[in-house]
Amino acid sequence: MRGRLFALHSISLYFFNFSKNGIIKDIFNAGQRDHLAVTAKKFGHIEIPLKRVHIELTNVCDFNCVFCPKSEMKRSYGYMDTGLARRIITDLKANGICEKITFHVMGEPTLHRDFFAILDHAACEKMDVGLTTNGAGLGGETGRRLLDYGLHQLDISLQTPDERSFAYRKSGSRTFESYLKGVLEFFSAYRAKYKETVFKFRFLNTRFRKKSMEQRIGPVRVISSTEELRRTFTFWAGRIYDLLGVAQEDQLPALRKIGNLVAYKWNVVEVYPNVFFETYVLDDWGHAFGDEKIRDAWAGYCFGMRDHFGILYNGDVVLCCMDFDGNTKVGNLRESSLAEILSSDRLGTIIEGFKHYRLEHPYCKRCLGSRGFASWLVKPVAGVVGLKVLKPFFYKRTNLFK
């Protein structure tokens, strides 16, 4: 036992030095230089333009998905003041802070009573807009009105691709067939008008069980094997091809890619120009569903304030889109300007830490932490490699916008 502990301790020290002075630093310096070469401007402490800024118009949702942290959220429910939403969009555009805004953190943005007025304002400001929606309203008045807006990107969180798994969405009296019909009819009508809009259909990959989640909410099994993933994507691709009238020979390249997918990781396939299928691995949202002790991460990397940040409906500015409960709040836009918040010493310390794979915020340490010792050792290195190198590489290859 003593020998094993000594070996683990040695591995821990190796990884620590590895991150601090060794290979990680060498591998990613080139990537950082490439990034800096194309990002000459700064706004406060952040290098601009970011890929996107997430604006949460509301944290209210008409679904109650068991795999969503909505049930764990301690924030009160509410809607962003319309004037604040307009001011945020104007400020972001005037200062060139981001390439686009995305209506997404928690909640269903189309439920905001002034959703379309806010879209109008974004259009007046010539701001590219991404919308993430659960798709429930696309078969009704919301979908019909959306046909008047050429969005930059539209993400539909299908998540549960069949009638059995749709039960996880807890959508009241809504049936899977009516939901599916509304989504597909909207897609067909929208695609006919706006062929340049990036469409992304999101699916939930539950290849890896989350035991802490299951203890709280019960088993969640959606796409849970490679065979099921390939079968699901093939079925949905067929529906898309039927709607668009795609010739069989033009389907083959995407179908071949689908045939090579595996279910243990993030996957993305362009099934038609600007139409993507994407899987997200089931996540516990920074250990939100577990009560057990978490080992704080000793190192790590996050896209927060590096390619995006979030603004919650009450004006709180948070580090990243995964912060569903406002734990990483660095300021509030009803109390301070965006320039003041993004120039604060506190944020400067956090960003400087990220640059060196050092986590300064206690919630970041927990979010990227681990339950087991072995995972605690390896996860920071795997996370840095995955987020810093592999994910941008695949995004570039697939022309995928998130």
Backbone torsions as a table, in degrees:
resi	resn	phi	psi	omega
1	MET	NA	-42.6	-179.0
2	ARG	-62.6	-39.8	178.6
3	GLY	-63.1	-38.9	179.8
4	ARG	-66.1	-43.2	178.9
5	LEU	-63.1	-39.0	179.1
6	PHE	-64.1	-40.5	179.8
7	ALA	-64.0	-43.9	178.8
8	LEU	-64.4	-38.8	178.0
9	HIS	-63.1	-40.2	179.3
10	SER	-64.6	-41.3	178.2
11	ILE	-62.5	-42.2	179.6
12	SER	-59.7	-46.1	179.6
13	LEU	-63.7	-38.3	179.5
14	TYR	-61.4	-47.6	-179.2
15	PHE	-65.1	-36.7	179.7
16	PHE	-63.0	-48.3	178.6
17	ASN	-66.9	-33.2	177.7
18	PHE	-58.1	-43.4	-178.4
19	SER	-78.5	-33.2	-171.6
20	LYS	-80.2	-43.8	-172.5
21	ASN	-128.8	-7.7	-165.8
22	GLY	-106.2	-131.5	-166.1
23	ILE	-64.2	-39.1	-179.6
24	ILE	-55.4	-45.3	-178.2
25	LYS	-62.3	-43.3	-178.5
26	ASP	-67.3	-42.4	-177.1
27	ILE	-61.2	-41.7	-169.3
28	PHE	-96.6	-7.9	178.1
29	ASN	-59.8	-40.3	179.0
30	ALA	-62.6	-41.4	178.5
31	GLY	-62.9	-40.0	178.8
32	GLN	-66.1	-39.5	179.3
33	ARG	-64.1	-40.6	177.5
34	ASP	-61.4	-41.5	-179.7
35	HIS	-63.9	-44.6	-177.8
36	LEU	-67.0	-29.5	-178.0
37	ALA	-64.8	-31.4	-178.4
38	VAL	-101.8	-4.2	-179.5
39	THR	-121.5	87.2	-174.3
40	ALA	-88.9	-18.3	-173.3
41	LYS	-100.7	153.6	174.9
42	LYS	-132.2	149.8	173.0
43	PHE	-128.6	106.9	-170.3
44	GLY	64.9	-125.8	-179.1
45	HIS	-95.0	-4.3	-175.0
46	ILE	-101.4	145.3	176.3
47	GLU	-85.5	128.0	-175.3
48	ILE	-118.8	156.8	3.4
49	PRO	-83.3	141.9	169.4
50	LEU	-72.6	163.1	177.3
51	LYS	-63.6	-39.2	-176.5
52	ARG	-166.1	161.7	168.2
53	VAL	-124.5	128.3	179.3
54	HIS	-84.9	127.2	176.7
55	ILE	-116.0	118.0	179.5
56	GLU	-91.0	102.1	179.9
57	LEU	-70.7	-29.2	175.9
58	THR	-161.3	154.0	171.8
59	ASN	-104.5	14.3	176.0
60	VAL	-87.2	137.3	178.9
61	CYS	-138.4	145.1	178.9
62	ASP	-88.6	1.2	169.7
63	PHE	-108.3	158.1	176.5
64	ASN	-130.5	56.9	-174.9
65	CYS	-57.6	132.4	-176.0
66	VAL	-67.6	-23.9	-177.9
67	PHE	-91.7	1.8	178.3
68	CYS	-94.3	144.0	-179.8
69	PRO	-76.3	11.6	178.4
70	LYS	-52.8	-40.5	-178.2
71	SER	-70.1	-19.3	-179.4
72	GLU	-98.2	-7.4	-175.7
73	MET	-68.8	130.2	-179.3
74	LYS	-96.7	-11.6	178.1
75	ARG	-68.7	151.7	172.7
76	SER	-74.2	159.6	178.4
77	TYR	-84.6	147.9	179.5
78	GLY	-177.0	-179.2	-177.2
79	TYR	-127.9	143.8	178.5
80	MET	-68.2	137.2	173.9
81	ASP	-60.2	132.9	-175.6
82	THR	-61.4	-39.6	177.6
83	GLY	-61.9	-39.3	178.0
84	LEU	-65.5	-42.1	179.0
85	ALA	-59.8	-44.4	179.3
86	ARG	-63.1	-43.9	-178.1
87	ARG	-63.5	-40.0	179.2
88	ILE	-61.6	-46.8	-178.3
89	ILE	-62.2	-43.6	179.1
90	THR	-62.0	-43.7	-178.5
91	ASP	-64.8	-44.2	-179.7
92	LEU	-62.7	-42.3	-179.1
93	LYS	-69.9	-45.9	-176.4
94	ALA	-60.7	-32.9	-177.0
95	ASN	-99.4	3.6	177.4
96	GLY	60.2	37.0	-172.2
97	ILE	-75.3	-31.2	-175.8
98	CYS	-145.2	158.2	177.6
99	GLU	-75.0	-30.6	178.6
100	LYS	-156.7	163.9	169.6
101	ILE	-106.2	151.1	177.4
102	THR	-128.5	123.3	177.0
103	PHE	-81.3	96.0	-174.5
104	HIS	-176.8	130.5	156.1
105	VAL	-158.4	-80.7	169.2
106	MET	-117.3	168.1	174.1
107	GLY	80.5	174.9	177.4
108	GLU	-108.7	105.3	-171.7
109	PRO	-59.7	-28.6	-177.1
110	THR	-71.3	-8.4	177.2
111	LEU	-79.1	-12.8	177.5
112	HIS	-63.9	131.8	-174.0
113	ARG	-63.4	-26.0	-180.0
114	ASP	-108.8	27.4	-176.6
115	PHE	-54.0	-47.3	-175.8
116	PHE	-74.3	-29.5	173.9
117	ALA	-65.9	-36.9	177.4
118	ILE	-68.6	-39.3	174.4
119	LEU	-61.1	-40.6	177.6
120	ASP	-60.0	-42.4	-179.7
121	HIS	-64.3	-42.1	178.3
122	ALA	-61.2	-39.0	178.5
123	ALA	-65.2	-40.3	177.8
124	CYS	-62.7	-34.7	179.3
125	GLU	-83.3	-1.5	-177.5
126	LYS	57.1	40.9	178.7
127	MET	-97.6	126.1	174.9
128	ASP	-65.3	139.7	-174.6
129	VAL	-124.9	134.7	168.2
130	GLY	-112.4	140.9	179.0
131	LEU	-124.2	127.0	172.1
132	THR	-107.8	121.4	-175.0
133	THR	-134.5	150.9	174.8
134	ASN	-76.5	-8.6	174.9
135	GLY	86.0	-3.0	-174.7
136	ALA	-63.4	-33.5	-176.6
137	GLY	-92.1	-0.9	-173.4
138	LEU	-69.9	-23.1	179.5
139	GLY	-86.8	2.4	-177.4
140	GLY	-123.2	-146.9	-175.6
141	GLU	-62.0	-38.5	179.0
142	THR	-58.7	-46.8	178.6
143	GLY	-62.8	-40.6	-179.6
144	ARG	-64.1	-39.8	179.9
145	ARG	-72.6	-31.2	178.6
146	LEU	-64.3	-22.5	179.0
147	LEU	-63.9	-11.2	177.6
148	ASP	-91.5	1.3	-174.2
149	TYR	-126.2	121.0	176.2
150	GLY	-87.9	91.5	-178.6
151	LEU	-76.7	156.3	175.5
152	HIS	-71.1	-41.7	-178.3
153	GLN	-148.5	145.5	178.7
154	LEU	-135.8	113.2	179.7
155	ASP	-103.6	124.4	177.3
156	ILE	-109.2	116.5	-177.9
157	SER	-82.9	79.1	176.7
158	LEU	-65.1	-44.7	177.1
159	GLN	57.6	-60.9	-175.2
160	THR	-107.9	103.5	-165.2
161	PRO	-88.5	8.3	178.8
162	ASP	-146.3	172.3	-174.8
163	GLU	-63.0	-38.1	-179.0
164	ARG	-62.3	-51.4	-175.9
165	SER	-75.8	-19.2	179.0
166	PHE	-60.5	-22.2	178.0
167	ALA	-61.2	-25.1	178.1
168	TYR	-66.6	-16.3	-176.6
169	ARG	-80.9	-19.7	-179.5
170	LYS	46.9	62.7	-172.4
171	SER	-101.0	23.3	177.9
172	GLY	74.1	-134.5	-176.2
173	SER	-83.6	-4.2	-178.0
174	ARG	-66.8	132.5	179.3
175	THR	-96.5	157.9	179.0
176	PHE	-62.6	-39.6	-177.6
177	GLU	-64.3	-42.3	179.1
178	SER	-68.1	-38.1	177.0
179	TYR	-61.9	-50.6	-179.3
180	LEU	-60.0	-44.0	-179.7
181	LYS	-60.4	-44.3	-179.4
182	GLY	-64.3	-43.3	-179.3
183	VAL	-63.7	-48.0	-175.1
184	LEU	-69.8	-38.7	178.1
185	GLU	-66.1	-38.3	176.7
186	PHE	-64.9	-46.9	-179.7
187	PHE	-56.1	-45.2	-179.3
188	SER	-60.5	-45.9	-178.4
189	ALA	-69.3	-40.4	-177.1
190	TYR	-70.0	-44.7	-178.4
191	ARG	-61.5	-33.9	179.1
192	ALA	-63.8	-29.8	-178.7
193	LYS	-92.5	-36.3	-170.9
194	TYR	-128.8	81.5	-176.6
195	LYS	-73.2	-16.9	-179.2
196	GLU	-88.3	-13.6	177.9
197	THR	-65.4	132.3	176.6
198	VAL	-78.4	118.8	178.2
199	PHE	-103.5	131.5	177.8
200	LYS	-132.4	122.9	175.2
201	PHE	-100.3	120.6	-176.4
202	ARG	-99.5	136.7	178.1
203	PHE	-125.9	150.7	-179.5
204	LEU	-95.8	125.8	178.5
205	ASN	-103.2	114.2	-177.8
206	THR	-109.9	36.4	179.8
207	ARG	-57.4	-35.9	-179.9
208	PHE	-106.0	126.1	179.0
209	ARG	-71.9	147.9	173.6
210	LYS	-114.3	95.3	-171.8
211	LYS	-62.5	-36.9	179.9
212	SER	-65.1	-36.3	176.4
213	MET	-66.8	-44.4	-177.3
214	GLU	-63.8	-32.4	176.6
215	GLN	-64.6	-29.8	-176.6
216	ARG	-91.2	-40.7	-170.1
217	ILE	-122.2	-6.5	-177.2
218	GLY	94.3	171.0	-177.1
219	PRO	-62.0	142.1	174.0
220	VAL	-125.9	112.0	-179.6
221	ARG	-130.6	111.0	179.5
222	VAL	-114.8	-99.4	171.9
223	ILE	-89.4	105.4	-168.3
224	SER	-123.2	13.3	175.8
225	SER	-154.8	160.5	178.4
226	THR	-61.7	-42.0	178.9
227	GLU	-59.9	-44.1	-179.9
228	GLU	-66.3	-38.8	178.4
229	LEU	-61.4	-49.3	-179.1
230	ARG	-63.8	-40.4	179.8
231	ARG	-65.2	-42.9	-178.9
232	THR	-65.1	-47.4	-179.4
233	PHE	-65.1	-37.3	178.1
234	THR	-63.8	-42.9	178.5
235	PHE	-61.6	-49.9	-177.5
236	TRP	-67.4	-35.7	175.9
237	ALA	-61.8	-39.7	177.8
238	GLY	-60.6	-40.7	178.2
239	ARG	-63.8	-42.0	179.4
240	ILE	-64.5	-44.7	-179.1
241	TYR	-64.4	-37.2	177.3
242	ASP	-63.4	-43.0	-179.9
243	LEU	-64.3	-39.1	-175.1
244	LEU	-91.2	-6.9	-179.3
245	GLY	66.1	42.8	-177.0
246	VAL	-81.1	129.7	178.9
247	ALA	-62.9	149.2	-174.4
248	GLN	-60.0	-39.8	-178.8
249	GLU	-66.6	-26.9	179.1
250	ASP	-79.9	-12.2	177.6
251	GLN	-82.9	-23.3	-167.9
252	LEU	-61.1	-42.3	-178.7
253	PRO	-58.0	-45.1	-179.8
254	ALA	-69.2	-39.1	179.9
255	LEU	-65.1	-33.8	175.5
256	ARG	-65.7	-40.4	177.4
257	LYS	-63.1	-42.6	177.8
258	ILE	-59.3	-38.4	-179.6
259	GLY	-67.4	-11.3	179.0
260	ASN	-106.3	2.1	-178.0
261	LEU	-71.8	152.9	173.0
262	VAL	-127.5	153.9	-166.9
263	ALA	-95.9	8.3	-176.3
264	TYR	-96.7	7.2	-174.1
265	LYS	-147.1	176.9	172.1
266	TRP	-66.8	134.3	179.1
267	ASN	-131.3	147.3	173.6
268	VAL	-146.2	135.7	179.8
269	VAL	-135.4	130.1	173.0
270	GLU	-87.3	105.4	-174.7
271	VAL	-86.0	-15.9	178.6
272	TYR	-163.6	155.5	-178.4
273	PRO	-49.7	121.3	179.8
274	ASN	67.2	18.2	175.6
275	VAL	-124.2	116.9	-173.8
276	PHE	-119.5	145.5	164.4
277	PHE	-107.3	137.7	-177.7
278	GLU	-140.8	138.9	173.3
279	THR	-109.4	141.1	171.2
280	TYR	-116.1	131.5	178.9
281	VAL	-69.5	135.8	178.5
282	LEU	-48.6	128.5	-174.9
283	ASP	-122.1	148.9	176.8
284	ASP	-98.5	15.2	172.9
285	TRP	54.7	58.0	177.3
286	GLY	65.3	39.0	178.2
287	HIS	65.7	29.7	-178.8
288	ALA	-65.1	-29.7	-173.8
289	PHE	-91.3	-1.5	-176.6
290	GLY	-113.3	148.2	178.2
291	ASP	-106.0	-6.9	-175.2
292	GLU	-74.3	166.9	-177.8
293	LYS	-69.5	135.0	178.9
294	ILE	-113.0	134.8	174.3
295	ARG	-80.2	119.9	178.3
296	ASP	-59.4	137.2	179.2
297	ALA	-62.0	138.8	179.3
298	TRP	-87.0	-12.3	177.4
299	ALA	-163.7	173.5	178.1
300	GLY	162.8	179.4	-178.6
301	TYR	-147.0	147.4	179.6
302	CYS	-145.5	148.4	176.2
303	PHE	-76.6	-7.2	-179.7
304	GLY	-57.5	126.0	-177.9
305	MET	63.6	7.7	176.2
306	ARG	-105.4	-42.5	171.5
307	ASP	-130.1	-2.7	177.0
308	HIS	-165.5	166.1	164.1
309	PHE	-150.6	173.8	-176.6
310	GLY	-120.2	150.9	173.3
311	ILE	-125.9	116.1	-177.4
312	LEU	-79.4	165.4	-171.9
313	TYR	-58.8	-27.7	-179.2
314	ASN	-87.7	3.7	178.5
315	GLY	98.6	-5.2	178.0
316	ASP	-64.9	131.5	174.8
317	VAL	-96.7	123.3	-177.5
318	VAL	-120.5	160.8	-171.5
319	LEU	-67.7	-36.5	-173.4
320	CYS	-151.8	168.1	-174.8
321	CYS	-74.9	-11.1	178.1
322	MET	-83.9	-9.4	-177.2
323	ASP	-82.3	85.3	-174.3
324	PHE	-75.5	-16.2	-173.8
325	ASP	-118.9	10.3	177.1
326	GLY	72.3	27.3	-177.6
327	ASN	-71.5	-22.9	-178.0
328	THR	-106.1	28.9	179.1
329	LYS	-54.3	130.2	176.7
330	VAL	-117.0	2.2	177.8
331	GLY	164.9	171.8	-179.8
332	ASN	-131.8	132.6	-173.9
333	LEU	-76.8	-5.6	172.2
334	ARG	-88.5	-11.4	-178.7
335	GLU	-113.7	-27.5	-176.7
336	SER	-140.5	159.1	175.9
337	SER	-78.8	161.4	177.6
338	LEU	-61.9	-37.1	178.5
339	ALA	-61.7	-42.2	179.4
340	GLU	-65.5	-41.0	-178.2
341	ILE	-67.3	-45.2	-176.4
342	LEU	-78.0	-6.3	176.3
343	SER	-105.4	2.8	-174.5
344	SER	-67.8	149.9	178.6
345	ASP	-61.8	-37.1	-179.1
346	ARG	-60.0	-47.4	179.6
347	LEU	-67.1	-36.9	178.3
348	GLY	-57.6	-42.3	178.5
349	THR	-63.8	-41.8	-179.7
350	ILE	-64.1	-46.0	-177.6
351	ILE	-67.3	-40.3	177.7
352	GLU	-61.5	-36.9	176.5
353	GLY	-63.3	-46.7	179.1
354	PHE	-57.4	-37.9	-178.7
355	LYS	-60.7	-28.5	-178.9
356	HIS	-109.8	19.0	177.4
357	TYR	60.5	32.0	178.7
358	ARG	-113.6	131.7	-177.0
359	LEU	-97.1	118.5	-177.3
360	GLU	-97.3	-29.2	-176.8
361	HIS	-87.9	132.5	-178.2
362	PRO	-59.6	-33.2	179.8
363	TYR	-71.4	-33.7	176.2
364	CYS	-63.1	-39.3	179.0
365	LYS	-62.8	-39.3	178.9
366	ARG	-73.8	-43.8	-178.5
367	CYS	-57.1	-41.3	-178.0
368	LEU	-96.0	7.7	-179.2
369	GLY	-78.7	-172.8	-174.4
370	SER	-143.1	159.7	176.4
371	ARG	-86.4	-41.3	-176.6
372	GLY	-100.6	158.8	-176.3
373	PHE	-69.4	-42.6	-179.2
374	ALA	-62.4	-44.6	177.8
375	SER	-63.2	-38.3	178.9
376	TRP	-59.8	-36.5	179.8
377	LEU	-70.3	-45.6	-168.9
378	VAL	-89.7	-33.4	-171.7
379	LYS	-55.4	-43.1	-179.5
380	PRO	-59.8	-41.4	179.8
381	VAL	-66.8	-46.4	179.4
382	ALA	-61.7	-40.3	-179.7
383	GLY	-65.1	-42.5	179.3
384	VAL	-63.6	-46.4	-180.0
385	VAL	-62.3	-44.9	-177.6
386	GLY	-64.9	-46.3	-174.8
387	LEU	-80.9	-37.8	-173.3
388	LYS	-84.1	-33.0	-174.4
389	VAL	-112.1	-58.1	-169.3
390	LEU	-70.6	-46.5	-175.6
391	LYS	-64.1	-47.6	176.4
392	PRO	-60.5	-34.7	178.6
393	PHE	-62.0	-47.6	-179.3
394	PHE	-70.3	-33.9	176.8
395	TYR	-62.1	-41.7	-179.7
396	LYS	-66.5	-40.4	-178.7
397	ARG	-66.2	-36.9	-175.4
398	THR	-96.3	-3.2	-176.5
399	ASN	57.1	36.1	-176.8
400	LEU	-91.4	132.9	175.8
401	PHE	-106.2	134.3	179.6
402	LYS	-108.0	NA	NA
